[in-house]
Amino acid sequence: MIHKNINSELLQELINISLTMFRKNFFDIFHGAISMKIDDSKFMINTKDAVLNSPALENYMVLTHKRNYSWQEASDDAFIHSFIYKEISEAKCIAYTFPNFTMAHSLNNNKFIPKDYFGYKKFKEANIYNPGDYDSWYERADVEICNFLRQNKVNFIIIRGYGLYIYERDLPQLAKTISMIENSAKILVLSDTFKNTHNFNILNNVDS
């Protein structure tokens, strides 16, 4: 499935980054997607049944933007990656991840506003996207994700209850940005949990 002319160092970098992101719980078993642009007509992406904690070359394949039989073996998110590559020239690599704290924060908030120093300096704030009806989401996802990225002039989108889509110019920066988003979200979630617990304890003490 891997094209014979693919740079072996780039392929190894993709595998290494995938392993790192899996160990950070950004991917789950058979859940998530990571890709890398090869040229204007091709990109590499994980297969449909890939377990991204495995270094096996068979977990990755090359697709052209023109859909053919090989797309049947690719990640279900390949069409979204393809659309982003075609519409956003700055995108050199893309990931669809499901970081736990980012998703937990997205369920009860309309904005992502980091309160830690590094998160604030990097992101300031970002809108959280509501996908609406889950049943029709995959029919709309590619266009709506791309529109959000371009209209908001950002390189990532937090989609409530669905996941985080992000593009970057290189794979290490891709992993770094996801990690920063998740760390900031973790701080927000833990801070809210602590605050709610503290308020609950105060009310209990008052009642008693």
C-alpha positions in Angstrom: 0.0 0.0 0.0 3.0 2.3 0.5 4.2 3.9 -2.7 7.7 2.9 -3.6 8.8 6.5 -4.0 7.8 7.7 -0.6 10.6 9.1 1.5 11.4 6.5 4.1 12.5 9.1 6.7 9.2 11.0 6.4 7.3 7.7 6.7 9.3 6.8 9.9 8.6 10.3 11.3 4.8 9.8 10.7 5.0 6.4 12.5 6.9 7.9 15.4 4.5 10.8 15.8 1.5 8.4 15.6 3.0 6.3 18.4 3.7 9.3 20.6 0.2 10.7 20.1 -1.4 7.3 20.9 0.6 7.1 24.1 -0.7 10.5 25.0 -4.3 9.3 24.5 -4.9 11.5 21.5 -5.8 8.4 19.5 -7.9 5.4 20.6 -8.1 1.9 19.3 -9.3 2.2 15.7 -10.2 5.8 16.4 -8.5 8.8 14.9 -6.5 9.7 11.8 -3.2 11.2 10.8 -2.0 12.1 7.4 0.9 13.8 5.6 0.8 15.6 2.2 3.1 14.1 -0.4 2.4 16.5 -3.3 -0.6 18.4 -4.7 -2.2 15.2 -5.9 -1.3 12.6 -3.1 -1.3 12.2 0.6 -0.4 9.4 3.1 -3.0 8.4 5.7 -3.6 5.5 8.1 -5.8 2.7 7.0 -9.3 2.0 8.2 -8.3 -0.7 10.7 -5.0 0.7 11.8 -4.1 0.6 15.4 -1.9 3.6 15.7 0.3 2.2 18.5 1.8 -0.2 16.0 4.9 0.7 13.9 3.7 -1.6 11.1 4.0 0.0 7.6 0.8 -1.7 6.6 -1.1 0.8 8.8 -0.5 3.5 6.3 -1.4 4.0 2.6 -1.1 6.6 -0.1 -4.2 8.1 -1.7 -4.8 10.4 -4.6 -7.5 13.0 -4.2 -9.5 11.2 -7.0 -11.4 8.5 -5.2 -10.9 5.0 -6.4 -11.1 1.4 -5.0 -8.1 2.0 -2.6 -10.2 4.5 -0.6 -12.2 1.5 0.7 -9.2 0.6 2.8 -8.4 4.1 4.1 -9.5 5.8 7.3 -13.1 6.9 7.3 -11.8 10.4 7.7 -9.8 10.4 4.5 -12.3 12.5 2.6 -12.0 15.3 5.2 -8.2 15.2 5.0 -8.4 15.3 1.2 -10.7 18.3 1.2 -8.5 20.3 3.6 -5.4 19.6 1.5 -7.1 20.7 -1.6 -8.6 23.9 0.0 -5.8 25.0 2.3 -2.4 25.1 0.8 -0.7 25.7 4.2 -1.8 22.2 5.4 1.2 19.8 5.1 0.0 17.3 7.7 -3.4 16.8 9.4 -4.7 14.9 12.5 -8.1 14.0 13.7 -7.8 13.2 17.4 -10.0 12.7 20.5 -8.1 14.2 23.4 -10.2 13.5 26.5 -10.0 16.8 28.4 -10.5 18.8 25.3 -13.6 16.9 24.5 -14.9 17.1 28.1 -14.4 20.8 28.0 -16.2 21.1 24.7 -19.4 19.5 26.0 -20.2 22.4 28.3 -18.6 25.4 26.7 -18.9 27.5 23.6 -15.4 28.9 23.7 -11.9 27.5 24.5 -10.2 30.2 26.6 -7.0 28.9 28.2 -6.2 30.2 31.6 -2.6 28.9 31.8 0.2 31.2 30.6 1.4 29.0 27.7 -2.0 28.2 26.4 -3.2 31.8 26.6 -0.1 33.1 24.8 -0.5 30.5 22.0 -4.3 30.5 21.5 -5.9 33.4 23.3 -9.4 32.0 22.6 -11.2 29.8 20.1 -14.8 29.1 19.3 -16.0 25.5 19.9 -18.0 24.2 17.0 -21.3 22.6 17.4 -21.8 19.9 14.8 -25.6 19.7 15.3 -27.2 16.6 14.2 -24.8 13.7 14.6 -26.7 11.5 12.1 -25.8 13.9 9.2 -22.4 15.1 10.4 -20.3 13.0 8.0 -22.3 14.4 5.1 -21.3 17.9 6.0 -18.1 17.5 7.9 -15.5 18.3 5.2 -17.1 21.5 4.0 -18.0 22.8 7.5 -14.6 22.0 9.0 -12.8 23.8 6.1 -15.2 26.8 6.2 -14.6 27.2 10.0 -10.8 27.0 9.6 -10.7 29.6 6.8 -13.3 32.0 8.2 -11.7 32.0 11.7 -8.2 32.1 10.2 -7.1 29.2 12.5 -5.4 25.9 12.0 -7.6 23.8 14.4 -11.2 23.2 15.2 -12.6 21.7 18.4 -15.8 20.0 17.5 -18.2 19.4 20.4 -18.4 15.7 21.2 -16.6 14.7 18.0 -13.0 15.6 18.2 -10.2 17.9 17.3 -9.1 18.6 13.7 -5.8 20.3 13.2 -3.3 21.0 10.4 0.3 22.1 10.6 3.3 22.5 8.4 5.3 19.6 9.9 4.5 16.6 12.1 6.5 17.6 15.3 4.6 20.9 15.4 1.3 19.0 14.9 1.9 16.9 18.0 3.1 19.9 20.0 0.0 22.0 19.2 -2.3 19.1 20.1 -0.5 18.6 23.4 -0.7 22.3 24.2 -4.5 22.4 23.5 -5.0 19.3 25.7 -2.9 20.6 28.5 -4.8 23.8 28.6 -8.1 21.9 28.4 -7.0 19.7 31.3 -6.3 22.7 33.5 -9.7 24.2 32.6 -11.6 21.0 33.4 -9.7 20.3 36.7 -10.1 24.0 37.7 -13.9 23.8 37.1 -14.1 20.5 39.0 -12.2 21.9 41.9 -14.4 25.0 42.0 -17.6 23.1 41.8 -16.5 20.7 44.5 -15.4 23.6 46.7 -18.7 25.4 46.3 -20.6 22.2 47.0 -18.6 21.7 50.2 -19.3 25.3 51.3 -23.1 24.8 50.7 -23.0 21.6 52.7 -21.2 23.3 55.6 -23.8 26.1 55.6 -26.7 23.6 55.6 -25.2 21.7 58.4 
